[in-house]
């Protein structure tokens, strides 16, 4: 499905009134780690082409309102949090979380002017250390309780990056599991070679070995549209030259712009590719490290956040960890890639399916219907399990390469920058020690 330029615009543009912008506005969007409001309770955010201000007032309530005061357009990003809203720094007009002006202190005391003044405001909620916003029409759907956001007994951290490219370039990566062999295998190895780090980082549990050595067998891809997005499978067949017949399910593609799911071991991750505007993406990597039964994960007073860098202090691209490689493949396509020039191959069947699915869901919105994966039934929202059935229960196995951060493996992932990484390493160390204990002494997690 090579897109015409017109069709490409339809899927890429996200501002108010655009087809994709209207589809995106039917979903809750993660807009910031909650921990960022501890540093400053007022933050400017850009989402779906709109400039807004996120704040937590002194009463603890979250709000998301227009960036400009209704009076004379001073920036609410410099607003003063009050007990029940955000006060403009210019003339003191106070707006509550619903955008209603509730005080105009320089007007006459008897004035009712404030009652006729309001600015744009959107609902916001916090879940799992992230703040989500809903920019769409009423009735407001439920904020989905995806499994990894509510698992107990786990360590969490949140990495963020602003990418200079359109959201779709990022999300199409989620429908392309075949890229790992080269991008995270051969290219990773070449990068380490150029940096003079290949010998140092050539242990058996490294990513480039996992992609080029542990799974070199030929495979076919299969994609299935399901209730919440697209399931992805790599199928290995002896008839095609593989060592054995097997099926590996990759992360769930959560519609419209995320991936989610357990890896089968201690570490799990979700990634959100949130459109800030047509040419910038707010990328969130949400990392979770579960402790098995019998081991207590350390408690976190707050789920920390960190920057995931794409360049070093000299401005040179960083390419020696997995997510940076993915992001380089996205932003090097340009601000908005011209898909009318593509030459799609057999491994692109998932991308073709996703583009058709996006178009179908845009048409549903245009007909006044809910698109897929909009959650309204509370009985279905206690916990939404998207983990593949064979990975629902945490099973810790020796040698799982993303359970080896305490042995140096974390250097291959964005996790290495996270403030919780030392807690994670300690958790993995304790799990390994427990596994080394004889089963008769309670040492097995199988």
N, C-alpha and C positions, 0 to 999 in steps of 0.2 A: 504494500500500500504506500506508494510514493505520493506524497502530498503535493498538491498545487500550492502556489504561494498564498492563494486565498484561503485554502483549507488550513494551511500552516498558521496563518494569522488567527483563524478561528480557535485553534487549540492553544495558542500562546498568549494572546492578549488577555489581561486579567482585571482591567480597570472596571469601574462601575458601568453597568449597561452592556458590557461585552458578553458574548456567549459563554466563554470560559469563566469570566469573572462572576457571572450570575450562578454558574454551577458551583464554583468554589465557595460562594457565599451561603450555600446550603449546609456547610460543614463547620464544626468547631475547628479553629485554627490555633495551634500552639504559637504563642507570640513572645514568650520570655521565660527563662528559669525564674521561679519565685524568689530564689536567693538574690537575684539582682536588685530587688526592691529593698533588701536589707542594706545595700550599699547606698542607694538613693531611692526614696520611696516614690519618686516621680521620674518616668522615663518616656522619651519620645520613641514611638514605634511607627514603622511604615509597613502596611499590610494591604495587599490587593489594590495597590495604587493610592491608598488613602494615608494621610499623615495624621496620626492620633497620639494621644498621651495616655499612658498607663500609670495608674497611681494606686497607692494604698493610703487611705486617710488615717487619721490618728485614732479612729475608732476600729481600725483593722479591716474596713471594707474596701474591696477592690473596685476600681472604676476604669473605664476606657472611654475617653471623650475626644472631641475634635481638638486639634492642636491650636486653633485660633479662638480667642475670647470673642463672644458675641458683641462686645462693646466697640472696640476699635482694633480688633484683630491682633492684639499682643499674644505672644506665644505662651500657651498654657504649660509648655515644657518647663517653664520657670515658676510654675504655680506653687503655692504654699499649702501643704496638707493641713487641713483642719479636722475637727472631731467628726464632721459629717460631710466632707467634700474637699474640693480643691479651689483655692482662692487665687484669682489672677493677681500677678505681681504689680500690674500697672495701676489699677484703680480699685482693686479689692473685691471685684465681683466674685461671689462664691457660687460654685456649681456642684451639685451633688452627683453621685455615681450614675444617676439616670439622665444627666445633662441639664436638669432644671436649675435655673438660677434661683437661689434662695436668699441672697443678700446683695444689695447694691448700696454699700455704706455711705457713699457720698451724695446719694439722692435724699430728698426730704424724708423724714421719718415716716410720714403718713403715706408715702408713695407705694402704689401697688404695681409699679412698672415691672418689678422682678418677676411677677407671676406670669407675664406675657413673654418672657425671654427664656429660650432654651437653645442648647447646641446638640450636635449629634452625639449619641452615646450608644455603646454596644454592651451586651451582657458579657461578663467574664467570670470564669471559675478556675479554681486551682485543683489539680489532680497529680499526685505522684511527683511533686516538685516542679511541675510546669504550670504556667498560666495559659489558659485557652480563651479565645474570644469567638463570638458568633456575630457575623456581620450581615446575616441574611434576614429574610422576612419572618414574621410571626406566622404560626406558633413556633416557638423556639424548640428544636429537638433536644433530646438528652445528650449530655456529654458522655461519649462511650467510655466504659470502664474496661479497656483492653487489659488482657491478663497481666502483662509485664508491669503495668502501672500499679497494680494492687497486690502482687505476690507478697506474702509476709516473709520475714526472716531473710532479708536481702540487703545488700549494699547498692546504692545508686549514685550516679553522677551524670551530668548533662554537659555535652560539648556543643558549642555553637560556632558557626562560620557564616559570613556574608559573602556570597559568591557573585561575581560579575557576569551572570548569565541567566537565561530564562529557565524557569522551573522545570519545563518538560525535558530539557536535556539531562537534568539530574534524575528525574523519575524514570525515564526510559531505561536507565541503567538497571532498574529493578526487574525489567523484563528481559534481561540479557545475561543469564547465568554463565554463558559460555565465555565471557570476556576474561574470567579469572585466570584461565590457563596462560594467557599472554600478559595481561596487564599486571596481575599479581604473581605471576610465575616468571616467565622469561624476561619481561621488562624489569621486574623487581630485581632479579639476579643481575641483569646488566647495570642497573642503577648502583647496586652495591659494589659491583666490580669497578665502575668509574670512580666511586667515592673511596676506593681502597678498603672497603669494609667487608668484602665477601668472605674472607677466611674467618673474621671475627664473628660474623652472623650467619654461619653455614651449618648450624646445629640441625639435628634431625627434626626439631619441632618448629622450624621457621616456616613462614607463609610461602616463600618461593619454592621451597621443597615440597610443601603440601600440595601445591597446585601443579608442579611439573613432575613430581616423583610419586606421590601417594595416589593420585588419580589420573594417570596418563591415558587410561583406556578410552577408546572411542565411545561416544554416547549419542543418544538422540534426545531431543527436548520435547516436552509435552506441557501444555498450558491449559488450565481449566478455569473458566469463570465460575465463581462461587458467590455466596451471599455477600461477603464483605470485600471482595476484590478478585484477585487471580492467584491460583495455586500453581506452583512451578515444579517440574520434575525433570531430573536427569536419569535416563534409563540406559543401563549398561547391559549388553547382550553378548553372550559367547559367540553367537552366530555372526556378530559384527566384529569380532576380534577381542572382546573384553575377556578378562580372566574368569569372570563369573557373571551370572545374571543377577542384577540388583537394580533397585530404584532408590534414588536419593531425592528427597524433597528439599528444595531451597526455601529461603524465607518467604513468607506470605507477602504478596503485593497488596497492601491495604489501600483501597480506593478512597480518595483520588491521588494522594501524593506521599505515601509512606511505605515502608517495609516494616514487618514486625514478626517476632517469633523467637522461640528458643532454639539454641544451637544444639541442644541435647546434652550439654554439660553445664558447668557452673555459670558461664557467661552467656548473656542474651543481649540483644540490641534491637532498638527500633530507630529508624531514620525518617525524619520528616523533611520534605523539600517544599517549604512554604513560600509562595510567591509574594515578594515584597512589592514588586511592580513587574513590568514586562521584561526588564533586563537585570533584575537582582533577585537572588533567592536566599532566604533565611534557612540555613541548613542546621538541623538539630540532630545530634546523635545521642540517644538516650540509652545509657548502659546500665545493665542490671546484673548482679552477681549473687546467685542464690546459694544459700547454705543448705546442705541436706539435713534430714532429720537427725537429731542427736548433736548437732553443732549450732551454736548461737552466733548469728552474724552480729557484728558490733552495731549498736544503735547509733543513728545519725540524728543530731538535733535539727539539721537542715541538709537538704540534698544539694551538694555543691555544684557549681557550674565552672566551665573553663573555656577559653578560646582554643579552637582547633585551627592551627596556622596552615596557610598554604604557601607561605614564603618565609625565608629567613631574614635576618637583620639587614642583609645586603639587597633584599628584594628578589633573591633568586628562589625559584620554586623548590619547595621541599617535596621529595618524591620517594623517600625511604620508609614510608608506612602506607598501609593499605588504603585508608580513606583519602589520603592526599593524592594517591594515584587515580582513584575514581574521580575526585574533584578536578584534577588536571584534564582528564578525558572529557569532562563536561565544559569547563570554562574555555578550553582551547578551541571549542567549536564556534566561539564568538558569542556576542550578546544574545542573538536569536539565530540559530542555525537555519539555513535555507534547505529545507527537506526536499525541495523539488529537484535537487541535484544528487540525491542519494542513489546508491546501487545496493539494494537490499538483498541479503542472501538467506540461506535456509535457517540459519541461527536467529534470524530476525522475526520469526513467526509470532513470538510473544509481543514484540513491539507493534506489529501489525494488529494483533488482537486488541492491545491496549488502546491504540488510536481509534479503532472502531468503537470500542466501549465508551471512550470519552465522547465521541460524537453521538452515540445513542443516548447517553445520560444528559448531554446538553439538550437534545430534542425533548427528553422527558420534562426538563425544567421549562422549556419553551411552551410546552402544553399545559403547564401549571401543575405538574405532578412532582412528587418527591423523587429524586434520583436514588440509586442504590446506596446502601450502607448509611442511610439516615435512620437513627435509632429513636423510636418514640415509645416503645413499650417498656415500662420499668421492670417488668418481670424478666425481660431478656437482657437486662443491663446490670445485674448484680456483679457478674464477671463474664466477659466475652473471651472465650478461650480460642485463640488462633494458632496455638502451638500444634504442630503435626501430632497425630494421635500417638505415635511411638515415642514422642518426646514430652508428653504431658507430665509424667512423673520424672523428677530429677534423678538421673542415674549418673553417678560419677565413675568414670573409667580411667584407669591409668593410661597416660599417653595422649589424652585429648589435648590437642595443641593449644586451645584457648583456655585450658585449665592449668597452664604452666607459666603464668606470669611471674611467679616467684623465682623461676629459674632463668629469667631474662627475656622471656618471649614477649612481654608487653611492648618492647621496643618496636615491634612490627605493626602496632595498632595505635590509633589515636588515643586510646586509653592511657598511653604513656604520659600525656600532658595533664591528666586529671588529678585533682587534689585528693581523691579517695584511693589512689592507686596503691599506697602503702597498706591501707586497710585490706584491699583486695588481695594483695600478695600474702599478707598474714593469714587471711581466710583460706587461700589455696594451700598454704603451707600446713595449716592445721588439718585440712581435709586429706592431704597426702599422708600425713603422719597417722591419721586414723585408718586410712586404707592399708597402711603397712602393718597395722596391728592384726594378729590372727583373728579369724572370724569368730572363734570361740570366745574371744574377749570383746566382741562387739565391734570389730574393725571393718566389716564389709558394708558397702552401700548398695550392693547389687540386690 
